[in-house]
Amino acid sequence: MAAKESRSASIIEYNEGKLWFHKKSNIVTIGVTLAALEETGEVEALDLPGEGDDFDKDDIICEIDGVEGALKVYSPAAGFVSAIN
């Protein structure tokens, strides 16, 4: 999965522009782009990881099911979940 720089040099989009991440020190924040949310439509189900869960790069860490489709969130790096927002 190739990453590309987005509008801000500190935010990197990946997974065909559907996901983004921001790295500050040793903390990586992961999110879903507005375009991806518009593609999935209204969210019907959301499967989030738990705090403390660990994963490897490219693991599926979240799944979003919407009325128009589904989205799998892949981890851009190995690590563990320190917080969920």
Secondary structure as GFF3:
##gff-version 3
##sequence-region A 1 85
A	DSSP	beta_strand	4	5	.	.	.	ID=ss1
A	DSSP	beta_strand	11	14	.	.	.	ID=ss2
A	DSSP	beta_strand	19	24	.	.	.	ID=ss3
A	DSSP	beta_strand	27	32	.	.	.	ID=ss4
A	DSSP	alpha_helix	34	40	.	.	.	ID=ss5
A	DSSP	beta_strand	43	47	.	.	.	ID=ss6
A	DSSP	beta_strand	54	55	.	.	.	ID=ss7
A	DSSP	beta_strand	60	66	.	.	.	ID=ss8
A	DSSP	beta_strand	70	74	.	.	.	ID=ss9
A	DSSP	beta_strand	79	80	.	.	.	ID=ss10
###
